[in-house]
Amino acid sequence: MINEQLTIAALLDLSQTIAAGIFEGLTYPWEALPKIADFVRKMGETLPEEEYDKIGEDIWVAKSAEVAPSAYLHGPLIICPDAEIRHGAFLRGSAIVGEGSVVGNSVELKNCIIFNHAQVPHYNYIGDSILGHHAHFGAGAVTSNLKSDRSLVTIATGDEKIDTELKKFGAIVGDFAEIGCNAVLNPGTVLGRHATVYPLSMIRGVVPADSIYKQSGEITPKRR
């Protein structure tokens, strides 16, 4: 049975990423993670030369993007228009940085899709993860993408556990989610749209849409 709150449609607006095609035929967003590298290489070859520069092996950077000279870029990688890559950023490859997004000082990206206008501006690690439209990480907030026992990642939601069949899987962060400073998203974390996470939190499992994660066992609905 499909868990509707974890589907692509429930979490992500595919009109807000150049990578919409990678999700075709999939049910859950984490199913796209093993496909990112090949997808970037194929899509990169189709990008218009008047809009993108190919600056290295499998690296495409939009002419309107701002990339600091001290940033490290490794392919396969696409940086979309008006994105900002700040000093000391470490982009390890297999990544798409969406239009208008911010990748900040000392931020490390690896095997991830950053949707348009998402922000990881200060000391963040985003590995084997997908960040939705306008998602925002506070300073020092990170995704943890590998379990200490190296076993496959499962997603816990209520009494149900979903086997992702992935050894490396950080988090799926829904559109407009807000993660507080120095929070840790453990392997297999899923944040719904407009979810908020308190600073210094350690999250595992699912935080529903329009809710606030305060601490383990304390998740409250937002008041509108």
PyMOL commands that set and color helices and strands:
alter all, ss='L'
color gray80, all
select helices_A, chain A and resi 4-6+8-11+14-16+20-23+29-44
alter helices_A, ss='H'
color red, helices_A
select strands_A, chain A and resi 52-56+59-62+66-67+72-73+77-79+84-85+90-91+95-97+102-105+108-114+119-122+125-131+136-137+142-143+153-157+160-166+171-173+178-179+184-185+189-191+196-197+202-203+206-207+211-215+218-221
alter strands_A, ss='S'
color yellow, strands_A
deselect
rebuild
show_as cartoon
